[in-house]
Amino acid sequence: MSGYRLSHIIGKECDMGVSIRYSEAFKLQVIDELASGKFKRISEVRAAYGIKGAGTVENWLKKYGREDLRNKQIRIESMAERDEKKELKKRVKDLETALSDAHIDCSLDQAFLEIACERLGIDVNEFKKKHALTLSDVRKMKGRK
C-alpha cells in the first residue's frame, strides 16, 4: 500500500467540513493496483485506502482512460420490462416526430401570415393585435361547429 492510508493522514474520522484531495500520484497508484489485479473490485481498493466517495475511483478511471477496469453491470429484466422499455422508446420517438411536425406547421403558418400581410400591405404585429383570439374564443368557435 506504499504508505498511503487515509486514517493515518487525517485521523480515524473525517469532519463534515473536511474536503479531501488526492494527489495525481496516489490516483495513478490506485489505478495501477486495480490493473495489476492486486484488488479485484473497486470497493476493495476503496476500503483498503479509506476512500469514502462512491464514485471517486470510478471518476479517476474515466479521467485516465481506464474504464475497462470499472465494475461491470449485468442487467436482468423480464420480457414484460423489456417490452415496456421498447414501447416507451417508440412512444418517445413518436412524440418527437409529432413535435417536429408541429414546429414545421407553426413555421409554415408564420411564413404564410407574413406573405399575406406583405401582399396586403399590413404590418404583421398590428394584424395579430387586431385579430387576436383568446383560448376561450377558440373554444366557443369549436363549440359552434
DACOR-V818875 format. One record per backbone hydrogen bond with DSSP energy under -0.5 kcal/mol. CO is the residue of the C=O (numbers start at 0). NH is the residue of the N-H. Records with the same first field share a line. If there is no record, write none. Layout:
# DACOR-V818875
CO: NH  NH
This chain:
# DACOR-V818875
0: 3
2: 4
4: 7  8
5: 8  9
6: 10
14: 17
17: 19
22: 26
23: 27
24: 28
25: 29
26: 30
27: 31
28: 32
29: 33
30: 34
31: 35
32: 36  37  38
33: 36
40: 44
41: 45
42: 46
43: 47
44: 48
45: 49  50
48: 5
49: 51
52: 55  56
54: 58
55: 59
56: 60
57: 61
58: 62
59: 63
60: 65
61: 64
65: 68
66: 69
72: 74
73: 75
74: 76
77: 81
78: 82
79: 83
80: 84
81: 85
82: 86
83: 87
84: 88
85: 89
86: 90
87: 91
88: 92
89: 93
90: 94
91: 95
92: 96
93: 97
94: 98
95: 99
96: 100
97: 101
98: 102
99: 103
100: 104
101: 105
102: 106
103: 107
104: 108
105: 109
106: 110
107: 111
108: 112
109: 113
110: 114
111: 115
112: 116
113: 117
114: 118
115: 119
116: 120  121
122: 126
123: 127
124: 128
125: 129
126: 130
128: 131
133: 137
134: 138
135: 139
136: 140
137: 141
138: 142
139: 143
140: 144
